[in-house]
Amino acid sequence: MPPVKPLKRKELTHYLKKFGFEGPYSGGKHQFMIRSDKTIVIPNPHVGDIGREFLKKILKQASINLTEWEKL
């Protein structure tokens, strides 16, 4: 798993699937991914990468700590 650094949206969804999330599914203004009782909103595709701080917020919402992220 990559260190907590900027990455593309496609990479984010790929890694979240490794943590057991399904999707992304369409919903409202943003897509979301689901793992049993957890639902996380993922950013829309943009030209740039998802920044480090924003990635940390997404991981916190998904209940994934940074050491788990870097180990997988």
C-alpha positions in Angstrom: 0.0 0.0 0.0 1.3 3.4 -0.7 2.3 5.8 2.0 -0.2 8.6 2.8 0.6 10.8 -0.2 -1.5 12.3 -3.0 -3.1 9.7 -5.3 -5.6 9.5 -8.1 -9.3 8.7 -7.4 -9.0 5.5 -9.3 -6.2 4.4 -7.0 -8.2 5.3 -3.9 -11.2 3.2 -5.0 -8.9 0.3 -5.8 -7.3 0.3 -2.4 -10.6 0.8 -0.6 -11.9 -2.4 -2.3 -8.9 -4.2 -0.8 -10.3 -3.1 2.6 -13.6 -4.7 1.8 -15.5 -1.7 0.4 -17.9 -2.2 -2.5 -18.7 0.4 -5.2 -18.5 3.1 -6.1 -22.2 3.7 -6.4 -24.0 6.8 -7.7 -25.8 9.0 -5.2 -26.6 12.7 -5.2 -23.7 14.9 -6.0 -21.0 12.4 -5.0 -20.4 8.7 -5.4 -20.1 6.5 -2.3 -18.6 3.1 -1.3 -20.1 0.7 1.3 -18.6 -1.9 3.7 -21.2 -3.6 5.9 -22.3 -0.7 8.2 -19.9 1.9 6.8 -20.7 4.3 4.0 -18.1 6.7 2.8 -18.4 9.5 0.3 -15.6 9.6 -2.3 -14.6 12.7 -4.2 -15.7 13.3 -7.8 -13.1 12.8 -10.5 -11.1 15.9 -11.0 -8.0 16.9 -13.0 -5.7 16.7 -9.9 -4.8 14.2 -7.3 -6.5 13.7 -3.9 -4.3 15.5 -1.5 -2.6 14.1 1.6 -4.8 15.8 4.1 -8.0 15.0 2.2 -6.9 11.4 2.0 -6.4 11.3 5.8 -10.0 12.6 6.3 -11.4 9.9 3.9 -9.4 7.2 5.8 -10.7 8.4 9.1 -14.3 8.3 7.8 -13.6 4.7 6.6 -12.2 3.8 10.1 -8.8 2.8 8.5 -5.8 3.9 10.5 -2.6 5.0 8.7 -0.6 2.0 9.7 -3.2 -0.4 8.2 -3.2 1.7 5.1 0.5 1.5 4.7 0.7 -2.3 5.4 -1.9 -3.6 3.0 
